[in-house]
């Protein structure tokens, strides 16, 4: 399966005749992998745009409910279901894993160390993600290079070795101005926390608004002194 999919990945790369793969390439991906393409949404500006682009395509959509999300995120989830009229599958952490972790470490142990935070992210995000991706060949994301220095040299099409899947980032090179313009043009529902300075919105205890002049990623795990602050969903080696 792995070798066959890697070969298909190489064939897909050949169809990308230049280095700039725009959103029209979504149609190419869907045609090559019918019924095997999935998109992960956290209801960010970017994810709402991707949902709008694929709403008439054969692409499944899922979200990870960590159990610690903002109320505004749930409100955006409800509004998105009504607006796009697309099913959004929900995946949750394993109850026993959460019970054991919280019992041993407490509900907010992620503030204590990077190791504790990553362990929490693994249980609440990484493990549910693997369940969500099972049976699919292409994983579409709403990642943008502006959001992290770790993503500056990321290719739009890449092979995810950890999840054994092809990843496609159609908005990778979009600017913040382009994103906001698209959301406004099509009157897409969005998380109102964006208007309050929240750029990257994750779990409530681990997310804050950024201040003027701060890096995009400053609002996530702000107590950690690190250049690469990722939760483990998107690993680039």
Secondary structure, 3 states (H helix, E strand, C coil): CHHHHHHHHHHHHHHCCCCCCCCCHHHHHHHHCCCCEEEECCCCHHHHHHHHHHCCCCCEEEEEECCCECHHHHHHHHHHHHHHCCCEEEEECCHHHHHHHHHHHCCCHHHCCHHHHHHHHHHHHHHHHHHHHCCCCEEEECCCHHHCHHHCCCCCEEEECCCCEEEEECCCCCCHHHHHHHHHHCCCCCCHHHHHCCCCCCEHHHECCCCCCCCHHHHECCCCCCCCCCCCCCCCC
